């Protein structure tokens, strides 16, 4: 039986990967650096963890979005979050 690339992730890790995948400014490369999951593995994780319609909405949202890939994004975008995202 083939081992899942994310079977060693904790529930907290999986929750954070899902959160990062939904964020517009978080590139797939950032997820890969933190959790060693490439884009196709993130898609697989999302398909497994989300309801069918939620997955379809997410795929529609991220497909072709330049900010989800570091090489395609505007060089002026130097961070993965909006300055107002983490309010103090």
N, C-alpha and C positions, 0 to 999 in steps of 0.2 A: 504494500500500500504506500502511495506517495505521501510524504510528509508535507504538511502545509507550511508555507513560509512564515506564517504568523501564529502558529500554534504555541509558541513560547512567550507570546506577549501576554501581559496581565490584562485584566478587564479595564484597568485604568489606562494602560497603554493603548488598547483598542479604542477606548472612548476618545482619547486625545488624537489618535490618528484620524478618526472620523471627523472630529472637530476641525482639525487642520485641513482635511480634504474639502470640507464645506467652505472654509475661509477663502475669499477671492484672492487675497494677496499671498497666500502660502503656496509656494511652488512645490511640485512633486519632488523636486531635488532636495528640498529642505526636509521633507518626510523621509526620504531615502537616507539622508545624512544622520538623522536622529534614530530611525527605527529599522534601517537596512531593508526597506520595502520599496521596490521600484514602482513605476506607475501602474504596470499591469497587475502587480500584487495588491496595490491599493484599490484598484478597481475590483479585484476579486474579493478583497476584504469587505468593501462597501456592498457588493452584491450579496455577500453572505450575511452581513449584519443588519442591513436596512430592509424595510418592507419593499415589495416590488415597485410600487408607485414612487416611493421616496428615492429609490435607486434610479429610476427613470428620470425623475426631476433633477437629481444630482448630475447624472451623465449629460443631460441636455444643457445644464448650467455650465459645466466645466469644459465641454467639448469645444475646442477652438479658442478658449480663453487664453490670451497671451500671458496673463499674470500667473498662470499655473505652470509656466515653463520659464526658467531663468533666462534661457537664451533668447526667448521671444519678447520678454518684457522690456519696457522702456528703461534705459539706464538710470533714469531719475528715481525709479522705485528701488530703494536700497534697503527696505525692511519688509518683513512679512506681516506687519499689522498696521492698522490705522492708529495715529497718535491718540485718538479719543477712545480706543477700544478698551484700554485698561485705565479706568478712572480711579483716582485716588481720593 
